[in-house]
Amino acid sequence: MSLQAEPPVGRGEKAVGPGRLAAVTGADGLLGSHLVRRLLDSGMQVRVLVEPGSDSPTLEGLDVEKRACDLRADDSGLAEGLDGCDFVFHCAAVTDMWADPRAAWEVNLEGTRKVLDACLENGTGRLVHVGSASSFAFGPIDRPGDETGPFPEVYRGTAYMESKHEAMKLVFECVERRGMDAVVIAPTFMLGAYDRRPSGGELIRQFIKRGLSYVSPGGRNFANAADVADAAVLALGKGRAGEAYIAGGWNMRYLDFFEAVARTAGVDPPRRILPGPVVMAAGAAGSVFAGITRKRAVIDWKMARFSCCDTYYSSDRAQQELGMTLTPIERAIEDSVESLREYGYID
């Protein structure tokens, strides 16, 4: 999706090589931790921008330059952090669906605005902005969504989805009106190693810890964070400025996904799919509980609604234009389970 009729072609493979300096915001997150390793493997120098005070355990032992950066602060440290960089990967985002909506908008949208301004100020060669596949309409498993679809109505009012969509639009506007060389990688639901918070692995943790016997009727696209990181690096030389590329993996019903998780983790698989109305009733009860107690419910009405959707996506454009490859989803599940154990979230 682009705001340009004929977006300029990227700078080409020759512009991407050893000795170049790349900055990565949100470098100690799930995707950032994979991305930093891919860049180092390619011979690049890497400067990581992380939240002030973060111990960043996923980056321990790596030969990187570390800088503190607070995207919510007026003096964010971005201008200095991006100074002299050939490339920038903007991964930092508030992805927690239960996070304070103000934080999501301040980081995901206004933080992106600051990154764009700093890149233009410093003459950065190319920005790879990490968006979200949720910015595009999803589809059924036989007709999955792609980069041509509009923002889904079901996501309106959800701070994470809306703020990421607006941030992507801001990147495209910057390409069209200010001559920015930027491309968007839009991941689906990521799993994998280095999930220290956890992020995508929380879905697996909840299933294992609660011993869930029933699952919702929907499904989604699950991606290996390592594959998404590869796509982001490929986008430096092969991506077209002003374009978005959905970086996904495998479309699976929740029943099939959790059966695969059960095989990997050695736990009992789910027994059946709950009817949609039952899931929605549980979500409504959760919302009432949260409203009364001011505590986060395991599932609320909004999450119940999402879990009943078939949010399937196609990564054909990323595979055809960037050369993105997809590893078996079982590998991502194995890495995610191992990561949850490593960081003490499951036994």
N, C-alpha and C positions, 0 to 999 in steps of 0.2 A: 504494500500500500504506500503510495507516494503522493506528495502534493506537487510533484513536478511532472510535466508531460514526458520529458526525456531525461531522467536522472543521470548524472555523470557516472561513468564507470569508476570503480575503485582504483587505487593507485597501483595495483598490480603486485605480483609475487616478488618482483625484484626489490620492492620497497620494504619488504618484510624479511629481516635477516638478523644474523648474530650481531651483537653489539648495540642494537637499538635499545632505547629506554622506554619501557611501558609502565604506566601507572595503573593500579587497580584499586578502585574504591570498594569498600565492603570485602576486602581481600580475605578475611578470616571466616566468611560464611561458607555455606555448602558449595555454591558454585565458585566463589572466589578462590577457595582453597584448591580446587581442581585446576582452575584457570592459571593460578600462579605457577603451579608445577608444569603445566603445558608450556608456558612462556619460557620458563627456565630451561626446559628440555630443548626448546628451539634455539637456545643460545642468547636469548635476550636478557638484558638487565631489567630487574623488576623493582619498582618502588610500590610498597603497599601502603594504602591509606586506611586506617582503622580508627574506631572510636577511641577517644582519650581514655586511658586507663585499662584498655582491653589487654588481657594477657595473651590472647591469640594463640592458644595451644596447637591449632591446626597448622601453624606456620613455623613451629619450632624446628630449628636445625636447617632451615632453608636460607640460602644466600640471597637475602633481599634487604633493601633499605626500607626501614619502617618510619612512617610519619603519622602523627595524630591528626585526625580530621573529624570535626563535628559539623555535620551538614545543617544542624538546626541553629547553630550559633552565627551571629553576625560576622565574627572573625573566625570563619570556618577553617582556615588554614589551606584552602584549596589552591589559591593563587600560587603559594609557595610549593605546595605539594605537587602541582602539575608543571611547575617551571622546568623547562628543558626536556620535557617528555616528547617522544616521537608519536606515541600512541596512548590512548586512554581507554580503559574498560570501566564503565560505570555500572557496578554490580550492587552498590549499597542501596538498601530499601527496607522499609518496614513491611514485612510479609505476614505478620501475625493477624489473623482475621479478627481477633479479640482486642487488638491494640487500640489505644486511644486514637480516634479518628484524626484528631489534630496532629498527632505525631506522624501518621501516615501521609497526610497532605504536606506537612512541612518537609519531610524527608523525601518522599517520592516525587512530588511535583516541584516544590521550591528548591529542594536540594539539587534536582536535575537542572533547574534554571541556573543555579550557581555553577554547576559543572560546565554547562554550555558557555557561560560568560568567561569562565577561567580558561577553557580551551581556546576560545577565540582570542582572548587577551595574550595567551602564550604561544599562539600559532601552532597548536597541536596538529600533527599530520592527519590523524583519523581518530574519531571517537566511535567505539562500539558500545552502544547503549543497551543494557539488558532490560527489556520490557517484560511483557507477559502475554501469553497466548489468550488470556481472558479478555484482551482488548478486541478480539475478533469473535464473531458468531461461531458457536460450536455446532456440530451436526450429529446425526445418527451414525452408527458404526459403519453403515454401508455408504454414507455420504458425509464424511467428516468435514469439519470446518477448515477454512484456509484463510490466507491473508486478505482475501477480498471481502470477507464478511464484516458487517457493522458491529458496533459494540452491543453485546446482548442486553436486552431490557431487564432480564432477571438479575443482573449485576448492579443495576442502578441503585444508589443508596448505600453501597458497600464501599467503604473508604479505600480499601486496598485496590480493588479492581478499578474504581473510577480514577483514583490518583495516578495509577500506572498508565491508564489510557490517556489521561490528559498530558502526562509527561511525554509519552510517545508522540502525541500531536505537537508538543512543544519542540521536540527534536526535529520533526519534519518541517515545521515552520522555520526553524533555524537554518536548515539546509536550503530551503527555498529563498528566504529573504536575506540571509546573512552570509551565504556561501559556505556554510559549514560542511565539512566532509564527515558525515556520520551515517552509520548503518545501525539498524535495530535487530537484535536477536531476541526472540520472544519464546522463552521456555514454557513447557507445560509443567505438570507436577513432577518435581525432581526428587530422586532418591539417590543414595550412594554413600560413599565413605566421607569422613570428615564432618559428619553432621552432629556437631557438638552441642547444639542448643536444646533439642533437635528442631528441625524445620519439617521437611517432608517426612522424615522418619517418625514424627509424632503419630501419624496415622497407623504405622506399624506398631509403635509402642502401645497405643491405646488398645489395639486388637489383642496383643499378647498379654498385657497386664490385666485386662478385664475379662479375658477368656470369652470373648464375644461369640455367641452361637448363631446370631442372626446378622444379616447385612442388609443394607438398603438396596433398592432395585436399580439404581443407576450405575454409571460407570464413567471412566475418564481415561485420558491419555497419560501414561506414566513414562517418564524419561530418566535416563541415566545421566547424572550430573557430569560425568566424565565425557559423555558424548556431546552435551551442550557446551562444555568448555572447548572441545575440539572445534565445534561449529563457530564459536566466537573467535577463535584464532584464525580459522579459515576466512572469516568475514573481513579480516584486515586486508587481504589481497584480492579476494574474489567477490565480496559483497558490493552491491551497487548503492551508491550514496542515495539517501532518501528512501530506502526500501526496508521493509521488515521481513524477517525470516522466522517462521515458527520452527522452533527447535524442540521436537518432541520425541516420542518413542513408540510405545505400543498402546493401542486402544483395547481396554479390557473392562468387562463387567466387574463390579466389586466382588461378586462371588468368586470369579475366577482368580482375581488378584489375591484375595485373602486365602484361597486354597493354596496358591503358590507360596505365600508367606508362611502358612502353617507347615508346609513341607520343609521349608528352609529352617524354621525356628524349632521344629520338633514339637509343635503344639497341635491341639485338636482343630480341625478345620470347621468353618461355619456349617451349620446344618441346613439352613434355608434362607430364602430371601423374604424379608418382611414386605407386606403390601404397602404401597405408597401412603395411603391414608393413615396407617398405623404409625409410620415414620413421622408424618406431619403432625399427628396428635402428640407424639412424644416431644417433638420440637416445640410445639405450642406450650406444653407443660413446662419445658425447660425455660422458655422465655418468661413465663409467669414466675417460676422459682427464682430466676436471676433478678427479676424486677423487685421481688419482695425481699430477698436476702442480700442483694448487691454482690452476690458471688457468681462466678462464671459457671454456667451449666455445662454438662458434658455435651449436650446438643441443644441448640435453640431453634426457633422457627426458621430463621434464615439458613442455618447450616443444614437443617432437615430438607429444606427446599432444594438446596444445591445438591445434596446427596441423592436426590431422586432424579436428577437430570442426567442425560447421556451427553457428557461434555467431551466429545471425541474430536480430535484434530488430525490434520495431515501435515507431515513434514516434507512433502514432495519437493517444494521449492528449495528448501535448505539442502536436500540430498542432491538435487539436480544441478543447482547453481553453485553451491559451496563445496559439495563433495562430502557432506556430513554422512557418517555411517552410524548405524544403530546396533548396539550390542544387545544380546538377549536380556529380557527384563529380569530373568532369574539372577543374573550377575549383579544388577542394581539392588535387588532385594537382599542378596547375600551380603553385599557391602554395607547396606543400610543396617541390617541386623547386627553385623559385626561391630559397626560404629556405635550403635546403641549400647552394646555390651561394653565396649571400650570406655565409653564415657559414663557408665554406671546407671543407665536408664532401665535396663532389663538385666536379669540374671544370666 
